[in-house]
């Protein structure tokens, strides 16, 4: 395992030899091969799906369809069309002694990604890493191993065709041994990014000896303000909760101002069509009683707040003020995505300023927390921390920088 990782580290240096145009052609070609071989990809994915219960919240993430494969190929082509951040001069100056200084964007080097049952991540990570000059070590879960294996096979086939070292994209075995070795790969791996459950992220944070960027865990709230528009709230809540319940930007908790409890049946009504279970506090429960299916309406437990459901479930908390809503979010948020529904410019301004999250929305569904939706082509993850990167991580976030200093024999006085 250590030798495999060292081979990828050695291969990463070869990427500096290729132009942005050459790399873009590789990505476009890989997208085309993916579409041409989608039958084999779907067959492999069907094998993975057969080993997972359809009731498992990860089932939807694991599942590939022709439409999703087309989206994967489209995202890769979009990444290919974006300008490379590598070599961009971030800052330059000339010192009084004539010394010329430049701050230049450069690849991180080798990026390890540990992710669960999401085979689309395989293509997203590869496209973003290659376009930004990085090699990638992919540590997918056993749930998606057949899918990941055929996808990485396509990638390596295309890399060989274009004369590139295929080790710039390496799929590690699904066992825990590979995770342990990856997290200890000091000197070979520059960064590891876990994508998945809070348990996975916590494990990586606690055991890694290499730098970590935390992504993925999303406990997302939408606050329906005293001045919120009912129709906007109805559509936003429905979309954020039901579009794809297994993703990290899905709504987990609706916070409602107590003066708008009478509108709660209208705001939540469409959720019954998708059989969303609502854990409502006492005022919200009373407002929904008789207007929402009794079998889907339950009182909350202590776990109803601060839980990423990844299912057709949602909690409701009633508050007396914007300040109380902000306090609830500060207590339970994972700092991923938070939204306010309001027609009050003052309430929106306060919410945007005071909410501590990677993505803060006003009158928009949290479902848009996604690199492709932000125009990044794809994302390597949504960082919920504050150092180096925050929010959807696209190409610029996969670079660091170095200083290049040029002169004509200058020396420094003692």
C-alpha positions, 0 to 999 in steps of 0.5 A: 500500500505504501508503495502504491501511494509513493508511485502516485506521489512520483507520478504527480510530478509528471503533471507539470510537463503538460499544458492546460490544453493537453489536460483539457483534451484528456478530460473531454476524451474521458467524458466521451468514453464514459458515455460510450461505455455507460452500459458497462458502468451501469452493469457494475453499479447494479452489482453494487446496488444489489448488495444494498437495501433500497431503504438505506439512505445511501442507496440514492447516492450510490445509484447511477442512471443514464441521466446521472452519467450524462451529468457526470460527463457534462460536469467533466466537460465544464471543468475542462472548459474552465481556465486553469488556476495553475501559474496564475500570478496572485501578487507581484511587486518590485522591491526598492533594491530591484528584487522582483517578487511574484506569488504564483498559484501551484498545485497542492501535489497529491490529494487523497479523497475518502468517500462513501457510496457516491461513485459520481465523486470519482469523476468529479475528483479526477477532473478537478485534480487533473485540471489543477495539476494534482494527482489523486488517491481515491479511497471509496467505500466497499459499497461502491467498489465495482462502480469505482473500479470501472470508472477508474479503469476508464480514466486510466485507459484515457490517461494511457492513450494520451501518454500520461502516467495512469498513476496520477489517478489511483483507486485504493482498496476498500478495506480499512487498512488502506485508510490507515495507510493513507492517513499516515502517508506523511511526505507522500500525500499533501492533503486528505479530504473526507466526504461522507458521514460525521463519523467518517469525518471525525475518524479522519480528523482524529487519526490523520497525520497529514493535513485534513479539510473537513467536508460533507456533514450538513445539518441545514436549517431554513428560517421562515421569518415573520416577514417571509413570503408563504409561497416562497417558503412553501417552494423552498422548504419542499425543494430543500427537503425532498429534492434528494434527501441523502445529500448534505445540502438537504433541509433538516430543520425548519425554524418558524417565527411564532407569528407565522404558525397559521401559515405552517400548514401551507408551508409544509403541506406539499411535504405530505406528498413525499411522506415526510415525517415531521418532528414538530415542537408543541406550537408547530404540532398544534398548528399542523394538527388536522392539516398534516397526516397524523401518522407523519406528525410526531413530537420531537425528541432531543435528537430531532435537533442537530441531526442530519437525517438523510431521509424523509424526515424533518424537525420544526422549531418555533421561535419568538424572534430572529435572535432566537432563530440565530441562537438555535442555528449557532447551537445545532448548525454544522456550518454547511448551509443555512437559509432565511425566507424573509421580505425584510431587508434588515432581517436578511442583512442580520441573518447574512452577517451573523450566521456562521456557515459556508453558504448563507442563503436568502430566499433560496433553497439550500439545495444549491450548495454544489460546485456545479451550481456555483459555476465551478464545473464540479466540486471536490467537496464542501468545506465546513471549516475556515482554513484554506477553503470554505464552501464548494471547493473548485479549481482555485481551492486545489492550489496553494502558492509559492513565491518566486523571487528574481534579481540581479545579484542582490545580497542582504546586509548583515 
